[in-house]
Amino acid sequence: MTKADVQSFIPLKPQWFHIMLSLAGGEQHGYGIMQDVAARTSGKLRLSAGTLYGLIKRLLEDGLIIELRENQRPGKDQDDERRRYYRLTPLGRKAAKAEVNRLTELLEQARAHGLVAKPN
């Protein structure tokens, strides 16, 4: 993929970014993503199952995440076979990093204009 391909996703939709951030540490199933997003945002963002799976469908279509195959999943003794597990693709990781860079630049601009306290 070229940089232009990654840039076509930027800025990421906030809900996409939160899902991708949940997957940045490793694969997760849908309910785990929902719990992680709610916990990280102190409950400010709660994804319903319908919303989450609609977003996941789009992320899959755009190649930002993949669904794990049967042989990539946890063992049956450690898992519920009804769960679907997802992982960031290399393109998804690049897009998430590009979004972090964009947000960092915005934060630096806000700090330069006195909207954010300078770090100690």
C-alpha positions in Angstrom: 0.0 0.0 0.0 1.2 3.5 -0.7 1.0 6.4 1.7 -1.8 7.8 -0.4 -3.9 4.7 0.3 -3.5 5.3 4.1 -4.2 9.0 3.8 -7.5 8.3 2.1 -8.8 7.1 5.5 -7.6 10.2 7.4 -9.2 11.7 9.4 -10.6 8.4 10.8 -14.1 8.4 12.1 -13.9 8.5 15.9 -15.8 5.2 16.3 -13.5 3.5 13.8 -10.5 4.9 15.7 -11.7 3.5 19.0 -12.3 0.0 17.5 -8.9 0.1 15.8 -7.3 1.2 19.1 -8.9 -1.7 20.8 -7.4 -4.1 18.3 -3.9 -2.4 18.4 -2.9 -4.5 21.3 -4.1 -7.8 19.8 -7.1 -9.6 18.5 -10.4 -9.4 20.2 -14.0 -10.5 19.8 -16.8 -8.0 19.4 -18.0 -8.0 23.0 -14.4 -7.5 24.1 -14.1 -4.5 21.8 -17.4 -3.0 23.2 -16.1 -3.4 26.8 -12.7 -1.9 26.0 -14.1 1.1 24.2 -16.5 1.8 27.1 -13.8 1.4 29.7 -11.2 3.5 27.8 -13.7 6.3 27.3 -15.1 6.1 30.9 -18.4 5.2 29.4 -18.6 8.3 27.2 -18.7 6.0 24.1 -20.8 2.9 24.3 -21.2 0.9 21.1 -24.3 -1.1 20.8 -24.0 -4.5 19.1 -25.8 -3.3 16.0 -23.6 -0.2 15.7 -20.4 -2.2 16.4 -21.0 -4.9 13.8 -22.0 -2.4 11.2 -18.7 -0.5 11.8 -16.8 -3.8 11.8 -18.4 -4.7 8.5 -17.1 -1.5 7.0 -13.6 -1.9 8.5 -13.5 -5.4 7.0 -14.6 -4.1 3.6 -12.0 -1.4 3.6 -9.2 -3.8 4.6 -8.4 -2.2 7.9 -9.2 -5.3 10.0 -9.6 -9.0 9.3 -11.7 -11.7 10.9 -9.6 -14.5 12.2 -9.9 -18.0 10.7 -10.8 -21.0 12.8 -7.2 -22.1 13.2 -6.2 -18.6 14.4 -8.7 -18.5 17.3 -8.2 -19.5 20.9 -8.7 -23.2 21.6 -12.3 -24.4 22.0 -11.7 -25.0 25.7 -10.9 -21.3 26.1 -13.5 -19.8 23.8 -17.1 -19.7 22.8 -17.4 -20.8 19.2 -20.1 -18.2 18.5 -17.6 -15.4 18.9 -15.9 -13.8 16.0 -12.4 -12.5 16.5 -10.8 -9.5 14.7 -7.3 -8.2 14.1 -5.8 -5.0 12.6 -4.3 -5.5 9.2 -1.0 -3.8 8.3 -3.0 -1.2 6.5 -5.2 -0.7 9.5 -2.2 -0.3 11.8 -0.7 2.3 9.3 -4.0 4.2 9.2 -4.3 4.2 13.0 -0.7 5.5 13.3 -1.4 8.2 10.7 -4.5 9.3 12.7 -2.4 9.4 15.9 0.1 11.6 14.1 -2.7 13.9 12.9 -4.1 14.2 16.4 -0.6 14.9 17.8 -0.1 17.7 15.3 -3.4 19.2 16.3 -2.6 19.0 20.0 0.8 20.7 19.3 -1.0 23.5 17.4 -3.5 23.9 20.2 -0.7 24.0 22.8 1.2 26.6 20.7 -2.0 28.8 20.8 -2.5 28.5 24.5 -5.5 26.1 24.4 -3.6 23.3 26.1 -1.2 23.5 29.0 2.4 22.8 28.1 3.8 19.5 29.5 5.9 19.8 32.6 
